[in-house]
């Protein structure tokens, strides 16, 4: 699996990698030992803005102020455009979140201003691998708060 995890390599298939991560996540209650050891992930299921189909994406996260606020970063690996999952939730902000063995509905809100900056700093502190993503793109990378319903 290691050779398929570098998105800069030719032939990298993010969908295949995500499906493998999702399967392990669900089988182990969120403890990833084979695909992404030590990663702290949440699964977010959005509704396709055009297709209406459900799409699940594994995302790194931090908690903000307790169990009811999960914060994720729509970096898209520092790509010039927003990830599909983010575009989906802007059309339909109700999502399903899987955190470990818990599964619940949430509403996705894009943070702005001072709140965005505070949450962005918390994300970078927890996930140093995303440090520098914002500087690599012209768009403002959305910081999304998933609020439990």
C-alpha positions in Angstrom: 0.0 0.0 0.0 2.9 2.4 0.7 3.6 2.9 -3.1 0.0 4.1 -3.6 -0.1 6.6 -0.8 2.1 9.4 -2.4 -0.3 11.6 -4.4 2.6 13.0 -6.4 3.4 9.6 -7.9 2.0 8.8 -11.4 -0.9 6.4 -11.2 -2.0 7.5 -7.7 -5.7 6.6 -7.3 -7.1 8.6 -4.4 -10.5 6.8 -4.7 -9.0 3.4 -4.4 -6.9 4.5 -1.4 -9.9 6.1 0.2 -12.0 2.9 -0.2 -9.3 0.9 1.4 -9.0 3.3 4.3 -12.8 3.4 4.7 -13.0 -0.4 4.8 -10.3 -0.7 7.4 -11.8 2.2 9.5 -15.2 0.6 9.6 -13.8 -2.9 10.3 -11.7 -1.6 13.2 -13.8 1.1 14.7 -11.5 3.8 13.4 -8.2 2.3 14.4 -6.0 2.3 11.3 -3.0 0.0 11.6 -2.5 -1.1 8.0 -3.5 1.8 5.7 -2.5 5.0 7.6 -1.1 3.9 11.0 -1.4 6.6 13.7 -3.8 8.7 11.6 -6.6 10.5 13.3 -9.5 10.4 10.9 -13.3 10.8 10.7 -15.5 9.6 7.9 -17.8 12.2 6.4 -20.6 11.2 4.0 -22.0 13.9 1.8 -24.7 13.8 -0.8 -23.6 14.4 -4.4 -24.7 17.8 -5.6 -25.4 16.5 -9.1 -25.9 12.7 -8.6 -27.7 12.7 -5.3 -25.6 9.7 -4.3 -23.8 9.3 -1.0 -20.0 9.7 -1.0 -17.8 9.0 2.0 -14.5 10.6 2.5 -11.9 10.0 5.3 -10.6 13.3 6.7 -8.2 14.4 9.4 -9.8 16.4 12.1 -9.6 18.2 15.4 -12.3 18.7 18.0 -13.4 22.2 18.9 -15.1 22.8 22.3 -16.3 19.3 22.9 -17.8 16.3 21.1 -20.4 18.3 19.2 -17.9 20.2 17.0 -15.5 18.4 14.6 -13.2 20.6 12.4 -11.9 19.4 9.0 -9.8 21.1 6.3 -10.8 21.2 2.6 -7.3 21.3 1.3 -7.7 18.7 -1.5 -3.9 18.0 -1.1 -3.2 21.7 -1.9 -4.9 21.4 -5.3 -6.1 24.6 -7.0 -9.8 23.7 -6.6 -12.0 22.7 -3.7 -12.5 18.9 -3.1 -15.7 17.3 -4.3 -16.8 16.5 -0.8 -16.6 20.3 0.1 -18.6 21.3 -3.0 -21.2 18.6 -2.1 -21.7 20.0 1.4 -22.1 23.6 0.1 -25.1 22.3 -1.8 -26.4 20.1 1.0 -24.8 20.9 4.4 -26.4 17.9 6.2 -23.8 15.1 6.4 -23.3 11.8 8.2 -20.2 11.6 10.4 -18.5 8.4 11.6 -16.1 8.9 14.5 -14.7 5.6 15.7 -17.8 3.4 16.2 -20.2 6.4 16.6 -22.3 7.4 13.6 -24.4 10.6 13.7 -25.9 13.4 11.6 -24.2 16.8 11.5 -24.5 20.1 9.7 -21.4 21.5 7.9 -20.6 25.2 8.4 -17.7 26.9 6.8 -15.7 29.0 9.3 -14.8 32.6 8.4 -12.7 35.4 9.8 -11.2 35.0 13.3 -12.9 31.7 13.9 -11.4 30.3 10.6 -7.9 31.5 11.6 -8.2 30.0 15.1 -9.4 26.6 13.8 -6.8 26.6 11.0 -4.1 27.0 13.6 -5.5 24.1 15.6 -5.6 21.9 12.5 -2.0 22.7 11.6 -0.8 22.1 15.1 -2.5 18.7 15.2 -1.6 17.8 11.6 1.7 19.3 10.7 1.5 17.7 7.2 -1.0 20.3 6.1 1.3 23.2 7.1 2.0 25.2 3.9 -1.0 24.0 2.0 -2.7 27.4 2.1 0.5 29.1 0.8 0.5 26.7 -2.2 -2.8 27.8 -3.6 -4.6 31.0 -4.5 -8.0 30.0 -3.1 -8.7 30.2 0.6 -8.9 26.6 1.8 -12.1 26.2 3.7 -12.1 25.2 7.3 -15.3 23.3 8.0 -17.1 22.8 11.3 -19.3 19.7 11.6 -21.9 20.4 14.2 -23.8 17.5 15.6 -27.6 17.7 15.1 
